[in-house]
């Protein structure tokens, strides 16, 4: 991929905040962090390689889990192997935000990588399903910390004009794993054993961390000032609320496999926990899409829930109602992943041409159009090729939207707050995805005797979410008061 680097000087007069609504890559530097610059090539290579490994592991888990459950006699705990990881990642995401802002990304990233690797080893060597679940939970906790640290490292290491390229490369890192990951995992499970899905990734991580270390040392050159007692109490409180939200997420996923009144009670309690805890974990104004960073988190939650919700419905619909094989359904999802990468590439190429709100509104509209087209698969009269094409379009739209939101989260973060902003962005997405998956799954199950009503109802839900995300894309541009505040923050003391 050709890099279209732009001059890192935004041309903004001293003391004046750049117009983030005009260009997503123009933003003031964050006080308390070293001036962003282009990082050594090895750092980017190491980060992208780590993303590739994480993608292989993520895609390989679904392939390996049947063998794991059979070998460890853990079929009754099958769902918890996924729900526990997601729930633990929410805690890691919340924990990492203030930690990164206080000490820089180095210690959190190393801790996150260490926790993730330790979880891989525990899972790979697990003698029982309980031990395996403990490893998966540790993976989720470490992975959550790691991803926030990655965002902060990007914000402190790369100039604003270079950040879209970095996030586009992160998206592209999923291409090869999406194409060959499930098949490769199947070969490993069949010929070597499921344990090496986990142990192999842990071993491969070691040399890649060495590539990232130089940038980690410089990124901590000027961390934010230590937090006072009040902010420390607030951070601890947010971690407590994240545990409550994580419990709600786990319960939502587990209750989906239950039956009768137990299922309903589990879903209600899980939803209540998520609903009560979520406002304590996100920026004030997120639920009304207040201009600036709150709207960025809102749009992230809506579009990611729409995409992931539809992504879960498509293979189920193709295999159970249209009679296609699981491998074919997997190829359809791969096509969507390729569309995502294409959208990220196009977004990086057109950085200078469109504003951030335009990217979000256009990308969100394409995403919603793709989801609507994919919903037509519920009719046996609609050619599958049409649905596949629509899903590729949905991927393209998400590929445009996702890196735009990542860049905006860093650009709109308050002084010394890139960690909290990155944490909020990812927490909002994770909680919205979990809730959407539980809701759509429940609709399909509740209306299973009146097919295709259940699928149509579920697709309507995710379509509304995607359309709402596109409609709110214009609100990511900060208002006049926010721009003035950012300008004062970026003015050197005289």
Secondary structure by P-SEA (a helix, b strand, c coil): ccccccccccccccccccccccccccccccccccccccccaaaaaaaaaaaaaaaaaaaacccaaaaaaaaaccccccccaaaaaaaaaaaaaaaaaaaaaacccaaaaaaaaaaaaaaaaaaaacccaaaaaaaaaaaaaaaaaaaaaaaaaaaacccccaaaaaaaaaaaccccccccaaaaaaaaaaccccccaaaaaaaaaaaaaaaaaaaaaaaaccccccccaaaaaaaaaaaaaaaaaaaaaaaaaaacccccaaaaaaaaaaaaaaaaccccccccccccccccaaaaaaaaaaaaaaaaaaaaaaaaaacccccccaaaaaaaaaaaaaaaaaaaaaaaaacccccaaaaaaaaaaaaaaaaaaaaccccccccaaaaaaaaaaaaaaaaacaaaaaaaaaaacccccaaaaaaaaaaaaaaaaaaaaaaaaaaaaaaccccaaaaaaaaaaaaaaaaaaaaacccccccaaaaaaaaaaacccc
